[in-house]
Amino acid sequence: TIVALDLYFNTKNKVKATLALAKGKNLHDKRETLKKKQADLEARAAMKNYK
């Protein structure tokens, strides 16, 4: 996947972009991320209800 990191206009009013090549996550990486998000959400809910 190509990602635009920076966009700007030069002196001739043309748009310049800095691009980067990114790689997607593997299935097990996605699962880890979802587990972390869920744990964080539950922790925040517990702290909110603690009062």
mmCIF file of the N, C-alpha and C atoms, coordinates in Angstrom:
data_MODEL
# 
_entry.id   MODEL 
# 
loop_
_atom_site.group_PDB 
_atom_site.id 
_atom_site.type_symbol 
_atom_site.label_atom_id 
_atom_site.label_alt_id 
_atom_site.label_comp_id 
_atom_site.label_asym_id 
_atom_site.label_entity_id 
_atom_site.label_seq_id 
_atom_site.pdbx_PDB_ins_code 
_atom_site.Cartn_x 
_atom_site.Cartn_y 
_atom_site.Cartn_z 
_atom_site.occupancy 
_atom_site.B_iso_or_equiv 
_atom_site.pdbx_formal_charge 
_atom_site.auth_seq_id 
_atom_site.auth_comp_id 
_atom_site.auth_asym_id 
_atom_site.auth_atom_id 
_atom_site.pdbx_PDB_model_num 
ATOM 1   N N  . THR A 1 1  ? 0.847   -1.167  0.000  1.00 0.00 ? 1  THR A N  1 
ATOM 2   C CA . THR A 1 1  ? 0.000   0.000   0.000  1.00 0.00 ? 1  THR A CA 1 
ATOM 3   C C  . THR A 1 1  ? 0.898   1.237   0.000  1.00 0.00 ? 1  THR A C  1 
ATOM 4   N N  . ILE A 1 2  ? 0.544   2.220   -0.782 1.00 0.00 ? 2  ILE A N  1 
ATOM 5   C CA . ILE A 1 2  ? 1.291   3.476   -0.818 1.00 0.00 ? 2  ILE A CA 1 
ATOM 6   C C  . ILE A 1 2  ? 0.563   4.493   0.051  1.00 0.00 ? 2  ILE A C  1 
ATOM 7   N N  . VAL A 1 3  ? 1.325   5.181   0.926  1.00 0.00 ? 3  VAL A N  1 
ATOM 8   C CA . VAL A 1 3  ? 0.762   6.134   1.871  1.00 0.00 ? 3  VAL A CA 1 
ATOM 9   C C  . VAL A 1 3  ? 1.433   7.484   1.671  1.00 0.00 ? 3  VAL A C  1 
ATOM 10  N N  . ALA A 1 4  ? 0.640   8.558   1.637  1.00 0.00 ? 4  ALA A N  1 
ATOM 11  C CA . ALA A 1 4  ? 1.189   9.911   1.530  1.00 0.00 ? 4  ALA A CA 1 
ATOM 12  C C  . ALA A 1 4  ? 1.600   10.384  2.922  1.00 0.00 ? 4  ALA A C  1 
ATOM 13  N N  . LEU A 1 5  ? 2.880   10.704  3.095  1.00 0.00 ? 5  LEU A N  1 
ATOM 14  C CA . LEU A 1 5  ? 3.375   11.171  4.387  1.00 0.00 ? 5  LEU A CA 1 
ATOM 15  C C  . LEU A 1 5  ? 3.300   12.685  4.507  1.00 0.00 ? 5  LEU A C  1 
ATOM 16  N N  . ASP A 1 6  ? 3.510   13.387  3.388  1.00 0.00 ? 6  ASP A N  1 
ATOM 17  C CA . ASP A 1 6  ? 3.579   14.839  3.426  1.00 0.00 ? 6  ASP A CA 1 
ATOM 18  C C  . ASP A 1 6  ? 3.074   15.397  2.101  1.00 0.00 ? 6  ASP A C  1 
ATOM 19  N N  . LEU A 1 7  ? 2.244   16.424  2.151  1.00 0.00 ? 7  LEU A N  1 
ATOM 20  C CA . LEU A 1 7  ? 1.757   17.117  0.955  1.00 0.00 ? 7  LEU A CA 1 
ATOM 21  C C  . LEU A 1 7  ? 2.038   18.609  1.118  1.00 0.00 ? 7  LEU A C  1 
ATOM 22  N N  . TYR A 1 8  ? 2.554   19.252  0.073  1.00 0.00 ? 8  TYR A N  1 
ATOM 23  C CA . TYR A 1 8  ? 2.799   20.684  0.134  1.00 0.00 ? 8  TYR A CA 1 
ATOM 24  C C  . TYR A 1 8  ? 2.814   21.264  -1.272 1.00 0.00 ? 8  TYR A C  1 
ATOM 25  N N  . PHE A 1 9  ? 2.681   22.594  -1.371 1.00 0.00 ? 9  PHE A N  1 
ATOM 26  C CA . PHE A 1 9  ? 2.740   23.302  -2.644 1.00 0.00 ? 9  PHE A CA 1 
ATOM 27  C C  . PHE A 1 9  ? 4.139   23.870  -2.821 1.00 0.00 ? 9  PHE A C  1 
ATOM 28  N N  . ASN A 1 10 ? 4.674   23.774  -4.055 1.00 0.00 ? 10 ASN A N  1 
ATOM 29  C CA . ASN A 1 10 ? 5.975   24.383  -4.311 1.00 0.00 ? 10 ASN A CA 1 
ATOM 30  C C  . ASN A 1 10 ? 5.770   25.790  -4.859 1.00 0.00 ? 10 ASN A C  1 
ATOM 31  N N  . THR A 1 11 ? 6.837   26.441  -5.298 1.00 0.00 ? 11 THR A N  1 
ATOM 32  C CA . THR A 1 11 ? 6.751   27.835  -5.749 1.00 0.00 ? 11 THR A CA 1 
ATOM 33  C C  . THR A 1 11 ? 5.953   27.988  -7.040 1.00 0.00 ? 11 THR A C  1 
ATOM 34  N N  . LYS A 1 12 ? 5.820   26.929  -7.818 1.00 0.00 ? 12 LYS A N  1 
ATOM 35  C CA . LYS A 1 12 ? 5.056   26.977  -9.067 1.00 0.00 ? 12 LYS A CA 1 
ATOM 36  C C  . LYS A 1 12 ? 3.614   26.525  -8.859 1.00 0.00 ? 12 LYS A C  1 
ATOM 37  N N  . ASN A 1 13 ? 3.159   26.504  -7.601 1.00 0.00 ? 13 ASN A N  1 
ATOM 38  C CA . ASN A 1 13 ? 1.806   26.091  -7.223 1.00 0.00 ? 13 ASN A CA 1 
ATOM 39  C C  . ASN A 1 13 ? 1.466   24.672  -7.670 1.00 0.00 ? 13 ASN A C  1 
ATOM 40  N N  . LYS A 1 14 ? 2.453   23.812  -7.658 1.00 0.00 ? 14 LYS A N  1 
ATOM 41  C CA . LYS A 1 14 ? 2.215   22.398  -7.911 1.00 0.00 ? 14 LYS A CA 1 
ATOM 42  C C  . LYS A 1 14 ? 2.274   21.660  -6.580 1.00 0.00 ? 14 LYS A C  1 
ATOM 43  N N  . VAL A 1 15 ? 1.502   20.608  -6.476 1.00 0.00 ? 15 VAL A N  1 
ATOM 44  C CA . VAL A 1 15 ? 1.480   19.831  -5.240 1.00 0.00 ? 15 VAL A CA 1 
ATOM 45  C C  . VAL A 1 15 ? 2.605   18.808  -5.269 1.00 0.00 ? 15 VAL A C  1 
ATOM 46  N N  . LYS A 1 16 ? 3.364   18.764  -4.196 1.00 0.00 ? 16 LYS A N  1 
ATOM 47  C CA . LYS A 1 16 ? 4.421   17.771  -4.036 1.00 0.00 ? 16 LYS A CA 1 
ATOM 48  C C  . LYS A 1 16 ? 4.003   16.844  -2.903 1.00 0.00 ? 16 LYS A C  1 
ATOM 49  N N  . ALA A 1 17 ? 4.357   15.570  -3.028 1.00 0.00 ? 17 ALA A N  1 
ATOM 50  C CA . ALA A 1 17 ? 3.989   14.594  -2.006 1.00 0.00 ? 17 ALA A CA 1 
ATOM 51  C C  . ALA A 1 17 ? 5.180   13.707  -1.679 1.00 0.00 ? 17 ALA A C  1 
ATOM 52  N N  . THR A 1 18 ? 5.303   13.375  -0.412 1.00 0.00 ? 18 THR A N  1 
ATOM 53  C CA . THR A 1 18 ? 6.276   12.388  0.034  1.00 0.00 ? 18 THR A CA 1 
ATOM 54  C C  . THR A 1 18 ? 5.505   11.096  0.259  1.00 0.00 ? 18 THR A C  1 
ATOM 55  N N  . LEU A 1 19 ? 5.913   10.038  -0.440 1.00 0.00 ? 19 LEU A N  1 
ATOM 56  C CA . LEU A 1 19 ? 5.197   8.770   -0.372 1.00 0.00 ? 19 LEU A CA 1 
ATOM 57  C C  . LEU A 1 19 ? 6.021   7.717   0.355  1.00 0.00 ? 19 LEU A C  1 
ATOM 58  N N  . ALA A 1 20 ? 5.313   6.746   0.926  1.00 0.00 ? 20 ALA A N  1 
ATOM 59  C CA . ALA A 1 20 ? 5.976   5.626   1.591  1.00 0.00 ? 20 ALA A CA 1 
ATOM 60  C C  . ALA A 1 20 ? 5.236   4.348   1.238  1.00 0.00 ? 20 ALA A C  1 
ATOM 61  N N  . LEU A 1 21 ? 5.956   3.260   1.275  1.00 0.00 ? 21 LEU A N  1 
ATOM 62  C CA . LEU A 1 21 ? 5.373   1.956   1.014  1.00 0.00 ? 21 LEU A CA 1 
ATOM 63  C C  . LEU A 1 21 ? 5.100   1.283   2.353  1.00 0.00 ? 21 LEU A C  1 
ATOM 64  N N  . ALA A 1 22 ? 3.848   0.865   2.574  1.00 0.00 ? 22 ALA A N  1 
ATOM 65  C CA . ALA A 1 22 ? 3.458   0.245   3.843  1.00 0.00 ? 22 ALA A CA 1 
ATOM 66  C C  . ALA A 1 22 ? 2.995   -1.180  3.595  1.00 0.00 ? 22 ALA A C  1 
ATOM 67  N N  . LYS A 1 23 ? 3.164   -2.006  4.608  1.00 0.00 ? 23 LYS A N  1 
ATOM 68  C CA . LYS A 1 23 ? 2.761   -3.400  4.516  1.00 0.00 ? 23 LYS A CA 1 
ATOM 69  C C  . LYS A 1 23 ? 1.646   -3.647  5.526  1.00 0.00 ? 23 LYS A C  1 
ATOM 70  N N  . GLY A 1 24 ? 0.618   -4.375  5.136  1.00 0.00 ? 24 GLY A N  1 
ATOM 71  C CA . GLY A 1 24 ? -0.504  -4.661  6.017  1.00 0.00 ? 24 GLY A CA 1 
ATOM 72  C C  . GLY A 1 24 ? -0.139  -5.637  7.116  1.00 0.00 ? 24 GLY A C  1 
ATOM 73  N N  . LYS A 1 25 ? -1.014  -5.722  8.113  1.00 0.00 ? 25 LYS A N  1 
ATOM 74  C CA . LYS A 1 25 ? -0.784  -6.633  9.232  1.00 0.00 ? 25 LYS A CA 1 
ATOM 75  C C  . LYS A 1 25 ? -1.170  -8.054  8.855  1.00 0.00 ? 25 LYS A C  1 
ATOM 76  N N  . ASN A 1 26 ? -0.523  -9.014  9.510  1.00 0.00 ? 26 ASN A N  1 
ATOM 77  C CA . ASN A 1 26 ? -0.908  -10.413 9.368  1.00 0.00 ? 26 ASN A CA 1 
ATOM 78  C C  . ASN A 1 26 ? -2.128  -10.683 10.243 1.00 0.00 ? 26 ASN A C  1 
ATOM 79  N N  . LEU A 1 27 ? -2.756  -11.822 10.046 1.00 0.00 ? 27 LEU A N  1 
ATOM 80  C CA . LEU A 1 27 ? -3.963  -12.151 10.794 1.00 0.00 ? 27 LEU A CA 1 
ATOM 81  C C  . LEU A 1 27 ? -3.688  -12.205 12.293 1.00 0.00 ? 27 LEU A C  1 
ATOM 82  N N  . HIS A 1 28 ? -2.567  -12.816 12.702 1.00 0.00 ? 28 HIS A N  1 
ATOM 83  C CA . HIS A 1 28 ? -2.287  -12.907 14.140 1.00 0.00 ? 28 HIS A CA 1 
ATOM 84  C C  . HIS A 1 28 ? -1.985  -11.538 14.735 1.00 0.00 ? 28 HIS A C  1 
ATOM 85  N N  . ASP A 1 29 ? -1.412  -10.611 13.953 1.00 0.00 ? 29 ASP A N  1 
ATOM 86  C CA . ASP A 1 29 ? -1.176  -9.253  14.435 1.00 0.00 ? 29 ASP A CA 1 
ATOM 87  C C  . ASP A 1 29 ? -2.498  -8.536  14.665 1.00 0.00 ? 29 ASP A C  1 
ATOM 88  N N  . LYS A 1 30 ? -3.453  -8.748  13.765 1.00 0.00 ? 30 LYS A N  1 
ATOM 89  C CA . LYS A 1 30 ? -4.761  -8.117  13.909 1.00 0.00 ? 30 LYS A CA 1 
ATOM 90  C C  . LYS A 1 30 ? -5.455  -8.618  15.164 1.00 0.00 ? 30 LYS A C  1 
ATOM 91  N N  . ARG A 1 31 ? -5.333  -9.907  15.434 1.00 0.00 ? 31 ARG A N  1 
ATOM 92  C CA . ARG A 1 31 ? -5.962  -10.483 16.626 1.00 0.00 ? 31 ARG A CA 1 
ATOM 93  C C  . ARG A 1 31 ? -5.358  -9.887  17.894 1.00 0.00 ? 31 ARG A C  1 
ATOM 94  N N  . GLU A 1 32 ? -4.033  -9.731  17.912 1.00 0.00 ? 32 GLU A N  1 
ATOM 95  C CA . GLU A 1 32 ? -3.368  -9.127  19.077 1.00 0.00 ? 32 GLU A CA 1 
ATOM 96  C C  . GLU A 1 32 ? -3.857  -7.704  19.297 1.00 0.00 ? 32 GLU A C  1 
ATOM 97  N N  . THR A 1 33 ? -3.962  -6.941  18.223 1.00 0.00 ? 33 THR A N  1 
ATOM 98  C CA . THR A 1 33 ? -4.409  -5.559  18.325 1.00 0.00 ? 33 THR A CA 1 
ATOM 99  C C  . THR A 1 33 ? -5.828  -5.495  18.862 1.00 0.00 ? 33 THR A C  1 
ATOM 100 N N  . LEU A 1 34 ? -6.705  -6.364  18.368 1.00 0.00 ? 34 LEU A N  1 
ATOM 101 C CA . LEU A 1 34 ? -8.081  -6.381  18.852 1.00 0.00 ? 34 LEU A CA 1 
ATOM 102 C C  . LEU A 1 34 ? -8.144  -6.758  20.328 1.00 0.00 ? 34 LEU A C  1 
ATOM 103 N N  . LYS A 1 35 ? -7.325  -7.709  20.762 1.00 0.00 ? 35 LYS A N  1 
ATOM 104 C CA . LYS A 1 35 ? -7.298  -8.107  22.174 1.00 0.00 ? 35 LYS A CA 1 
ATOM 105 C C  . LYS A 1 35 ? -6.847  -6.943  23.049 1.00 0.00 ? 35 LYS A C  1 
ATOM 106 N N  . LYS A 1 36 ? -5.816  -6.219  22.610 1.00 0.00 ? 36 LYS A N  1 
ATOM 107 C CA . LYS A 1 36 ? -5.320  -5.085  23.383 1.00 0.00 ? 36 LYS A CA 1 
ATOM 108 C C  . LYS A 1 36 ? -6.369  -3.983  23.473 1.00 0.00 ? 36 LYS A C  1 
ATOM 109 N N  . LYS A 1 37 ? -7.047  -3.697  22.353 1.00 0.00 ? 37 LYS A N  1 
ATOM 110 C CA . LYS A 1 37 ? -8.086  -2.668  22.355 1.00 0.00 ? 37 LYS A CA 1 
ATOM 111 C C  . LYS A 1 37 ? -9.218  -3.045  23.297 1.00 0.00 ? 37 LYS A C  1 
ATOM 112 N N  . GLN A 1 38 ? -9.635  -4.309  23.244 1.00 0.00 ? 38 GLN A N  1 
ATOM 113 C CA . GLN A 1 38 ? -10.726 -4.777  24.092 1.00 0.00 ? 38 GLN A CA 1 
ATOM 114 C C  . GLN A 1 38 ? -10.337 -4.695  25.570 1.00 0.00 ? 38 GLN A C  1 
ATOM 115 N N  . ALA A 1 39 ? -9.117  -5.100  25.902 1.00 0.00 ? 39 ALA A N  1 
ATOM 116 C CA . ALA A 1 39 ? -8.653  -5.040  27.289 1.00 0.00 ? 39 ALA A CA 1 
ATOM 117 C C  . ALA A 1 39 ? -8.589  -3.595  27.775 1.00 0.00 ? 39 ALA A C  1 
ATOM 118 N N  . ASP A 1 40 ? -8.116  -2.691  26.934 1.00 0.00 ? 40 ASP A N  1 
ATOM 119 C CA . ASP A 1 40 ? -8.037  -1.278  27.294 1.00 0.00 ? 40 ASP A CA 1 
ATOM 120 C C  . ASP A 1 40 ? -9.429  -0.703  27.500 1.00 0.00 ? 40 ASP A C  1 
ATOM 121 N N  . LEU A 1 41 ? -10.363 -1.064  26.631 1.00 0.00 ? 41 LEU A N  1 
ATOM 122 C CA . LEU A 1 41 ? -11.734 -0.578  26.743 1.00 0.00 ? 41 LEU A CA 1 
ATOM 123 C C  . LEU A 1 41 ? -12.364 -1.063  28.044 1.00 0.00 ? 41 LEU A C  1 
ATOM 124 N N  . GLU A 1 42 ? -12.157 -2.331  28.385 1.00 0.00 ? 42 GLU A N  1 
ATOM 125 C CA . GLU A 1 42 ? -12.708 -2.878  29.625 1.00 0.00 ? 42 GLU A CA 1 
ATOM 126 C C  . GLU A 1 42 ? -12.077 -2.219  30.846 1.00 0.00 ? 42 GLU A C  1 
ATOM 127 N N  . ALA A 1 43 ? -10.783 -1.945  30.793 1.00 0.00 ? 43 ALA A N  1 
ATOM 128 C CA . ALA A 1 43 ? -10.107 -1.286  31.907 1.00 0.00 ? 43 ALA A CA 1 
ATOM 129 C C  . ALA A 1 43 ? -10.637 0.130   32.098 1.00 0.00 ? 43 ALA A C  1 
ATOM 130 N N  . ARG A 1 44 ? -10.841 0.843   31.020 1.00 0.00 ? 44 ARG A N  1 
ATOM 131 C CA . ARG A 1 44 ? -11.386 2.204   31.122 1.00 0.00 ? 44 ARG A CA 1 
ATOM 132 C C  . ARG A 1 44 ? -12.800 2.187   31.684 1.00 0.00 ? 44 ARG A C  1 
ATOM 133 N N  . ALA A 1 45 ? -13.610 1.222   31.237 1.00 0.00 ? 45 ALA A N  1 
ATOM 134 C CA . ALA A 1 45 ? -14.979 1.112   31.743 1.00 0.00 ? 45 ALA A CA 1 
ATOM 135 C C  . ALA A 1 45 ? -14.971 0.795   33.232 1.00 0.00 ? 45 ALA A C  1 
ATOM 136 N N  . ALA A 1 46 ? -14.070 -0.075  33.665 1.00 0.00 ? 46 ALA A N  1 
ATOM 137 C CA . ALA A 1 46 ? -13.975 -0.427  35.080 1.00 0.00 ? 46 ALA A CA 1 
ATOM 138 C C  . ALA A 1 46 ? -13.555 0.787   35.912 1.00 0.00 ? 46 ALA A C  1 
ATOM 139 N N  . MET A 1 47 ? -12.603 1.575   35.405 1.00 0.00 ? 47 MET A N  1 
ATOM 140 C CA . MET A 1 47 ? -12.163 2.763   36.138 1.00 0.00 ? 47 MET A CA 1 
ATOM 141 C C  . MET A 1 47 ? -13.270 3.808   36.179 1.00 0.00 ? 47 MET A C  1 
ATOM 142 N N  . LYS A 1 48 ? -14.046 3.911   35.112 1.00 0.00 ? 48 LYS A N  1 
ATOM 143 C CA . LYS A 1 48 ? -15.135 4.883   35.069 1.00 0.00 ? 48 LYS A CA 1 
ATOM 144 C C  . LYS A 1 48 ? -16.224 4.501   36.067 1.00 0.00 ? 48 LYS A C  1 
ATOM 145 N N  . ASN A 1 49 ? -16.518 3.209   36.175 1.00 0.00 ? 49 ASN A N  1 
ATOM 146 C CA . ASN A 1 49 ? -17.569 2.741   37.079 1.00 0.00 ? 49 ASN A CA 1 
ATOM 147 C C  . ASN A 1 49 ? -17.089 2.625   38.520 1.00 0.00 ? 49 ASN A C  1 
ATOM 148 N N  . TYR A 1 50 ? -15.811 2.781   38.783 1.00 0.00 ? 50 TYR A N  1 
ATOM 149 C CA . TYR A 1 50 ? -15.249 2.646   40.121 1.00 0.00 ? 50 TYR A CA 1 
ATOM 150 C C  . TYR A 1 50 ? -15.706 3.762   41.048 1.00 0.00 ? 50 TYR A C  1 
ATOM 151 N N  . LYS A 1 51 ? -15.934 4.949   40.504 1.00 0.00 ? 51 LYS A N  1 
ATOM 152 C CA . LYS A 1 51 ? -16.291 6.121   41.318 1.00 0.00 ? 51 LYS A CA 1 
ATOM 153 C C  . LYS A 1 51 ? -17.514 5.933   42.107 1.00 0.00 ? 51 LYS A C  1 
# 
